[in-house]
C-alpha cells in the first residue's frame, strides 16, 4: 500500500498537467494493488489452500450444494432415487409440494459467513464418543467460532470435557431434542416424512412418529433451522465413503460439511476410547463394537477417512482418552 501511495503521489507531481497520462498510470497501479495474491483465510492453514493431495482433490467438490434452500431445492433424479431408498416410505408425499411448504415455514438461509482473507472460521466438530470422558477438552472446544454437535449430544454436566457452547446441531427426527438457546438446528433428512416432521414440529405438532416416536414440537426459532441437502449426502456417500455401509453416519456427514463451510476444522469425540469401547460419553457403555455392528455405517472405513484427512493436515484430530 505504501508503494502504491508513493507511486500515486509521484505520478501526480509529474503528470498533473497531463490528465490522460495521470489516469492511465493511476489505473495501472490500482490494478496491481487489486491483483495482489491473497490467501483464502487468515488462519495459519486454510482448508482451501495447499491442495496438493491427489486423494483430497479426487474427493472434494465445491460445486455440490451443502444446504437445501428456497433458491436451491431441486435434486437430480439419481440423487432422489438413492435418497428414497435410505428409509423407504409406503406412500411418500410429493417432494416439490413438501419443499414448497417447507420454505413457506422457514427461510433456510445459511448463517455461516463467506470465507475471506481477513477472517479465520475455526470450527470444532464434536462427536459423542466416550473418549471425551476426562479429556479436559471443554475449554479448547469452547474457544472455536463455530461448534458443531450431533444427535442427542448434551453438555450440561460434561462441560469440562465437551464444552458448554453449541452453535449448530445436526439431527434427524428420531434424534431430535430441545437444543441450546440460539443454536441452529441442521436437519439431516433421510426421507420426505422428515421434511414433513420439521414443518409439523414448528407449527401444528401433528406428527409424533416416523419409524419411531419423535417429538411433536421443538423449541427452535424458525429462522434457526437449516436443511442438509440430499445431494450433499450422496456426495459424502459416493466420494468420501466410497459407498461403504448403507449410508453415511451423522459424524462423517458433519465432518465433510465442515470442510466446506469452515477454514480450519478440529475434530473431537470420534472413535473408540483407549479401551476399545464405542460408547457415548453421556451413556453407559453398550459394548466394544456396537457402532460397527449396526450394519448401517462402516466405522472402520470412516476412521480411515478421518485419519487420512488428519495426515494431510485438512483436520486436526483429538483422540481423547
Buried (B, 14 or more C-beta within 10 A) or exposed (E): EEEBEEBBEEBEEEBEEEEEEBEEBBEEBEEEBEEEEEBBBBBEBBBBEEEEBEEBEEBBEEEBBBBBBBEEBEBEEEBBEBBBEBBEBEEEEEBEEBBEBBBEBBBBEBEBEEBBEEBBBBBBBBBBBBBBBEBEBBEBBBEBBBBBBBBBBBBEEBBBBBBBBBBBBBBBBBBBEEBBEEBBBBBBBBBBBBBBBBBBBBEEEEBEEBEEEBBBEBEBBEEBBBBBBBBBBBBBBBBBBEEBBBBBBBBBBBBBBBBBBBBBBBBBBBBBBEEEBBBBBBEEEEEBBBBBEEEEBBBEBBBBBBEBBBEEEBBBBBBBB
